[in-house]
Amino acid sequence: MTISSARPVPLDRPLLGIAFMLAAGLLFVMLDTGVKWLGQDYSPIQVVWARYAGHMLVLAGYFLWLGLPRCRELMRTESLLGQGLRGLLLFGASTFAYLALRELPSPATYLGASLIIAAGLYLATRRN
């Protein structure tokens, strides 16, 4: 029998949730700003490709860190067709969102992130 020295983690941590929501809002604003900046010189298809290529590099590094057995376990799916369809829909949604960001004025792009932060703060303060 082994004795664990790990401390129990409290389940109710609203400040951590608020911090994560603020970080997510900041990352959305940074992503939208980058898209507007890159959209001036590159087509939306190129910007979407660069975004997903960057994500694939990060994900590949994470899978290498996990090792092959754990990677295979995580990649297993019951619906390969559903996952492929989901990927195509996400690609389409990202492309259209980037087309919209190229045309919208800058303040409008920050409204979405502000709403996400406000919703996160509201949900973090609600008690059931």
Secondary structure, 3 states (H helix, E strand, C coil): CCCCCCCCCCCCCHHHHHHHHHHHHHHHHHHHHHHHHHHCCCCHHHHHHHHHHHHHHHHHHHHHHHCHHHHHHHHCCCCHHHHHHHHHHHHHHHHHHHHHHHHCCHHHHHHHHHHHHHHHHHHHHCCC
